[in-house]
Structures are given as structure tokens and as C-alpha cells.
């Protein structure tokens, strides 16, 4: 499914004319100006799966965030914008094949990290409450409490409950269960599978972070199936060889000047992996 047909970024001439118009010299940064234009990255024509590849500082995350802002799609974590961010976004253009579904969103590493931290903090709170309930049980079970007024009714119920139940049963009845424990990689994978629904446009910023090679392969298959069978379109920034090998993906190499569309086997990062394992082939 293709909701987004193409997207354009301002070239160096348009950026230069903008700077002439504002005539301000008090700013140290004009981000995201001069990031994508330095490699003459002007336009993306999309497929159901489109990948932005490049090294650190190549602008692939910048491009995703600019597109997300222009499309006005949802995000979970706060994204810090520069003084000239919206000026840049307004200079970008796009064409849709059809309306972007409301469930569409951008998913960044910050989103996944915050999700894992929230689970950890929730479980820490539950663990502390459990310790408090152990003490509360003993105090209630062996207290000499007597009902003196209706205001004491709730305490009476607690005392009677403690006297009827074992400590473990009392605590379980008063406390929610911990959120099921997962490793960071398992939690990250779970986050993607929960957030990505049918019929949506999804921008994924380096989704391989926190994922083992096996999990990256599982995510690759999940994305392939979502694009092929469930009406989803994906725009992904990555340098993971597993995601770059995704069937039918169109890959833009942001390390090239100008930016070019390439096959995954031509990319420098993939060639580095290939040559490393080739040099150690006899050890396998």
C-alpha cells in the first residue's frame, strides 16, 4: 500500500534564499537546514517499504522527523525542534495517493526506550507496595482492633481478611501483578508489534536498536507481512543488514553525493559485514 507518493526537500538555492530573507546572525544553529541539501537529497519516491540508509550524521533521522512533522502523524516521545524547524518543514512538499490513516505514527528509539523504562518503574512500584503489604498483613492479623464507629469499618474488613488468609493470599488479593518481565529486546519487539496496526503509514527510526539479530529478522518478517498483506506502508531509517535485505525495499543511500537508490548488497555497511565474515570464513 502506498499512502505517500513522494516527498521533496528544499535544495541549496531555496535554503540560500531563505537565509537572505531572514537576515539574522544571532543563531548558532539553523537545523535542519544544510543537512539534507549537502548531499543534494531533494526527493523521495516511495514504495510500500522505503529505506533511508546512511552513517551517523547522514540525515536519515532528520528526514524521518521532518516528514512526520509535515504529515502531522502521531508520536509518543517529545521531539525538540530548533527555531527554524517549521520554516524548513513548510518549504518541503509532498503528494499523497490517498488520505493518511489516523493510526499512522513515527516510532523512534526514544519511544521504545521510554516504554521499557515505564515498565521497569511500574514493576518497581509494585515491588515496593508488596513489601508494604507484608508489614500491613502482620499488623492487621495480630492487632487487638475493635470496631468503635462506622469510620472503622474498612479497617475491620482488613483485619478480618488478614485473619482468614495466609500472608501470600492476602498480598495477592490487594496487589496487581507485575507486568510480565521481558528482556529489553523482547520489550522493544513487543512495542513494535503493538503499535503497528493494519492500514497505516509508519516511520521507523533505527528500529534495530535493542534487538538481537534473531529479533531483527523477526521484525523484518513482520514488516514484510504488514506491507504485503495488511495495507501498511513503511519508511525506515536503518543500517541493519537484516532490515536492508527486506524483500522489495527501495533503498536511498544518504552517504552518496548526490543521494542514490541502491541495492542492499552495494551498501558500504553491508559490504563491511560481508568482507569481515569472508575473511574469517575458515573459522566457521
Residue pairs with C-beta under 8 A, 6 or more apart in sequence:
1 48
1 199
1 227
1 231
1 232
1 233
2 46
2 47
2 48
2 97
2 233
3 96
3 97
3 98
3 99
3 100
3 101
3 104
3 201
3 233
4 46
4 67
4 71
4 94
4 95
4 96
4 97
4 100
4 201
4 233
4 235
5 45
5 46
5 94
5 95
5 96
5 97
6 43
6 44
6 45
6 46
6 94
6 95
7 43
7 44
7 46
7 67
7 70
7 92
7 93
7 94
8 42
8 43
8 44
8 92
8 93
8 94
9 36
9 37
9 41
9 42
9 43
9 63
9 66
9 91
9 92
10 18
10 37
10 88
10 91
10 92
11 37
11 40
11 42
12 37
12 38
12 40
14 91
15 33
15 34
15 37
15 91
18 33
18 87
18 91
19 30
19 33
27 83
27 84
29 82
30 82
30 84
31 62
31 82
31 84
31 85
32 59
32 62
32 65
32 66
32 82
32 85
32 88
33 84
33 88
35 59
35 62
36 59
36 62
36 63
36 254
38 257
39 58
39 59
39 254
39 255
39 256
39 257
39 258
39 259
40 257
40 258
40 259
41 59
41 63
41 252
41 254
41 258
41 259
44 50
44 52
44 63
44 235
44 252
45 250
46 233
46 235
46 250
47 248
47 249
47 250
48 227
48 228
48 232
48 233
48 234
48 248
49 223
49 224
49 227
49 233
49 234
49 236
49 246
49 248
49 249
49 250
50 234
50 235
50 236
50 249
50 250
50 251
50 252
51 235
51 236
51 237
51 238
51 243
51 244
51 246
51 249
51 250
51 251
51 252
52 60
52 63
52 64
52 235
52 236
52 237
52 238
52 252
52 254
53 60
53 237
53 238
53 239
53 244
53 251
53 252
53 253
53 254
53 255
53 262
53 267
53 269
54 60
54 237
54 239
54 253
54 254
54 255
55 239
55 255
55 268
55 269
58 254
58 255
59 254
60 237
60 238
60 254
61 108
61 205
61 206
61 237
63 237
63 254
64 106
64 203
64 204
64 205
64 235
64 237
65 79
65 106
65 108
65 205
66 88
66 89
66 92
67 92
67 94
67 203
67 235
68 75
68 106
68 203
69 81
69 85
69 86
69 89
70 89
70 92
70 94
71 94
71 100
71 104
71 201
73 100
73 104
73 105
73 106
73 201
73 203
74 104
74 105
74 106
75 105
75 106
75 107
75 108
75 111
76 105
76 107
76 111
76 114
76 115
77 108
77 110
77 111
77 114
79 108
100 201
101 199
101 200
101 201
103 197
103 199
103 200
104 200
104 201
104 202
105 195
105 200
105 202
105 203
106 202
106 203
106 204
106 205
107 191
107 192
107 195
107 196
107 202
107 203
107 204
107 205
107 207
108 205
109 205
109 206
109 209
111 191
112 187
112 188
112 191
112 192
112 207
112 209
112 210
113 210
115 187
115 188
115 191
116 184
116 187
116 188
116 191
116 210
119 179
119 182
119 187
122 179
123 178
123 179
123 181
126 175
126 176
126 177
126 178
127 178
129 175
130 171
130 175
133 170
133 171
133 174
133 175
134 167
134 171
136 158
137 162
137 167
137 170
137 171
138 167
140 155
140 158
140 159
140 161
140 162
140 163
141 159
141 162
141 163
143 159
145 152
145 155
145 156
145 159
147 153
147 156
161 170
161 173
162 170
165 173
182 190
184 210
185 210
185 211
185 212
185 215
186 215
187 210
188 209
188 210
188 211
188 215
189 211
189 215
189 218
189 219
192 204
192 207
192 219
192 222
193 222
195 202
196 202
196 222
196 223
196 226
196 232
198 226
198 230
198 231
198 232
199 230
199 231
199 232
200 231
200 232
200 233
201 232
201 233
201 234
201 235
202 232
202 233
202 234
202 235
203 234
203 235
203 236
204 223
204 234
204 235
204 236
204 237
204 238
205 237
206 237
206 238
206 239
206 240
207 219
207 236
207 238
207 243
208 216
208 219
208 238
208 240
208 242
208 243
211 219
213 242
216 240
216 242
216 243
217 242
219 243
220 242
220 243
220 245
220 246
223 232
223 234
223 236
223 243
223 246
224 246
224 247
224 248
226 232
226 234
227 233
227 234
227 248
236 243
236 249
238 244
239 269
241 264
241 269
241 270
241 273
243 249
244 251
244 264
244 267
244 269
244 270
245 264
249 264
250 261
251 261
251 262
251 263
251 264
251 267
252 259
252 260
252 261
252 262
253 259
253 260
253 261
253 262
253 266
253 267
255 268
256 262
264 270
265 271
265 274
277 284
